[in-house]
């Protein structure tokens, strides 16, 4: 048995070269375990982006104000002029500020317009933003103001 | 190829599941080692290529399950390779039949002019070696062809060194009985020439 042991020790082991098989197997493994992942990841990203875009588009159509607020939040846009335009709430009750109109209506007493009965009241707002841009907007006063007493 | 210490290599192996660079490092380091081991065992390039492919597919698939338990990563790969060689033998039903097939195939392929003296002596041993049980084949291959120390084989197989020494002794005895005396003497003459 010692002879056999010695013989086995003296056998020079051949060094087998992997050759092109090594490259081929590496390529196959890469395709199987790495590129497949990338291939799966791309549609997920695309679908997610498409979903977000659809959601934003839907929001823009259904609730533009919310979309606008989101835009404000996202881009930190400080100009409040545009925001006011979007936020001119038509349901605002201006009846409580009818007193403020009185001085104006007082002046009207002297004009020929005082002879005409007031059909509807409006408030004209003049707004200025930080950039000194001016905008006017008119709000309808729903509640009729007190009829002026003609002297 | 860059060399890393054990801790770095451990991290690389953990990354190899998702990082191609880490995988590339592992592949370049261990693929030739495993390929040579499988070739020593089956001595047929086509079969070895099939087995090595399966070994690396399985290793990559189960890399997340691999845990460091004081045994090297190569031991894990050797274990997969050993199991695949056994599976291959089972698939072929009878080990003896495979041996004959191998013999015929090796005769066809290795009678080329480029066959070296090394390969001839290796082929001679392999002819008889493949008639042994799989575990004995594995032990002789690791000890004499892979030139591994008993401590390394113990790491790879999970057995203690003294058991391995006894097993190797028995395996060599079996191999000795398989080789006819006159054929062995002839082989000894050839190797001393």
Interface residues (C-beta under 8 A of the other chain):
Chain A: X1 X3 X4 X5 X7 X8 X9 X10 X11 X12 X13 X14 X15 X16 X18 X21 X22 X25 X26 X28 X29 X30 X32 X33 X34 X37
Chain B: X17 X18 X20 X23 X24 X27 X31 X32 X35 X36 X39 X40 X45 X48 X49 X52 X53 X56 X57 X60 X61 X116 X117 X118 X119 X121 X122 X125 X140 X144 X145 X146 X147 X169 X172 X173 X175 X176 X179 X184 X187 X188 X191
